[in-house]
Amino acid sequence: MTFLAAIASRIDGWGLHSAPSVALAIGIPVLGGFAGAISMGNSVKTWYKDIKKAPWNPPPYVFGPTWTVLYTCMGYASHRVFYLVPAHLRATPLALYGAQLALNFAWTPVFFGAKRFGLAMANIALMWGGIAATAYSFFEYDATAGYLMLPYLAWVSYASTLNWYIWRNNPRFRHKLAAGAAGKRGKKE
């Protein structure tokens, strides 16, 4: 038995309605999102406030509560799939879930840490596809789990427009990054 199979077997024994299993399923995305928020540092108060943002960009205080609700919904959806889908069938929906969650966790350091808006746009596009595939896969086994993924898909659709606007309307960041990379290459040569 592999390490992951042993963990899954242990968690399987907790049952659908056990508080620890619900807490674990919700805690993974919530804590990952919290780590992403910490990785933002002071960017929201420094450079981010000065870039051109979409007219439909919400105020910064909207993001934390929104993501907490979305992470809770997706975590509970994954919990339902884990317990309601037979063990031999759950690998695909949970692998899709894990892949989109990894892309989600990667977006914040790419966008806020590296200020790579184009790369963040590619990331969010892949994430959107992963979320759509996950929701579809969840719907195949549990309609509630599938529905719980739809607000997340809607929000990421909206967030994609914000990312796109910032990427397209802040060329000075693209030029600064390109100039910085060229300068670093020049120093190495």
N, C-alpha and C positions, 0 to 999 in steps of 0.2 A: 504494500500500500504506500502510495506516495505521501509526501508531507501534506500537500493540499487536500488530498483525499482523506487523510486522517483528521485534519481540521474540519472538513466538511461533515464527516461522519459524526464527530463530536457535537458540532453545532446542530446537525440534523436531530440529535437526541433531545435537544432543548424543546423543540416543538414550536408550532406556529404562534401560539399565544404567550410564549414566555417573554418576560420583560428583558432578560439579557440578550435574546436573539434580536428583538426589535431594536434595542439600544445599540447593538453592534452594527446592524444594517444601516441605521440612521447615522450613527456616530462616525462611520468611515467617511461618507461624503461631507458631513458637517465639519469634522476636524480637518479634512483636506482643504476645504474652503477657507477655514480659519487660518491655516498655514499659508494659503495663498494671500489672504488679506495682510498677514504679517509681512510677507515678502514684498508687498507694495511699498513698505517704508513710508517716507514722507512724500512720495510722488504726487499724491492727490493735492497736497498743500503747496507743492513747488511747481515743477514743470507742467504737470497735467492741467493746472488751473489756467495756464497761459496759452495752451494750444487751441486751435480752432476746433470747436465741437459742433455737432449737428444741432440745429435749432430745437430738435425734439429730444435732445439729451436730458435725462432727468437730473435733479440735484444729487450730489454724492451720497446723501443720507438714505436714498432709496435703495441703493445696491445691497447693503448688508442685510436688511430684513428680507428683501426679495430672494436673495440667494439662500438664506437660512430656510425659508419656506420651500424653495425648490429642492435643496439638498435633502430636506426631510421627506418630501414627496418621493423623490427618486430612490432614496434609501429604503423607504417603506415598500415601494414597488419591487425593489430587488429582493427584499425579505419575503414578499408574497410569492415571487417566482421561485425562490430557493425552496420554500416549503410546499408549494402547490404543484410544482412540476416534478414528475418522477426523476429520481437521481440520474438515470441514464439519458435523460433528455434536457437537462438543465445547463449543460456545458455551453451550448451556443448562445442562448440568451444572456447568460451571466458573463461570457467572454465579451460579447458585444457591449454589455453594461460596463465592464471593466475597462475596455478600450476607450469608450467615450469619456469615462470618468478620468482616465489618464490624460486625455487631450484637454479636458476641462482644467485639470490641475496644472497643466503645462502653460495654458494661455496667459495667466497672470504674470509669471516671470518673464515671458516673451514680450508681452505688451508693456507692462510697467517697469520691469527690471531692465530688459535689454532695449526697450523703446523701438522694437522691430515691428512696426505696425503692419507691414506687408506680410511678414512671417506669421504674425498673430492672425491676420485675415485668412491665410491658408489654413492655419490651425483651427480657427472657428468654423471654416467651411467643412473641414474633415469632421470636426466635432458634431456639426449639424447632421451630417450624414450618419454618423455613429448613433446619435440620439434617435433619428428617424428609424434606423434599422433596429435599435433596441426596443423602441416603442412597438414597432411592428411585431417583433419577436415576442415581446411580452404579451401583446394582444392575442397571439396564437394560443396562449396557455391560460391567461387570466385577464379578462377585460378590465378589471379594476387597476391592475398593475399597468396596463397599457394606457389607460386614461390618466393615471398619476404622472406619466411621462409627458403628456401633452402641454401642460403649462411651461415646463422646462423647454420643450421644443419651440413654443411660441416666444418665450423670453430670449432664447438664443437667436431666433430669427430677427428679433428686434435689436439685440445686442450686435448682431452682424452688421446691421445698417449703421450703427454708431461707430464700430471699428472701421468700416469702409469709408465713412465720411472723414474720420480722422486721418486715415491713411492717404486719401486723395487730397485733402486740404491742408496738409502740413508737410510740404516738400522740404522745408528747411531741416527737418529731422532726417529725411532720407539723405540729403546732401551732407549734413554733419556726420552721419554714420559713415558714408562713403569716404569723406575727407579724412575722418579719423582712422579708418581702415587703411587708406592709402598712406597716411603718415606713419602708421605702425609698420607697414611693409617697407617703407623707405628707410626706417631706422634699423631694420633687420638686415638690409642689403649691404 
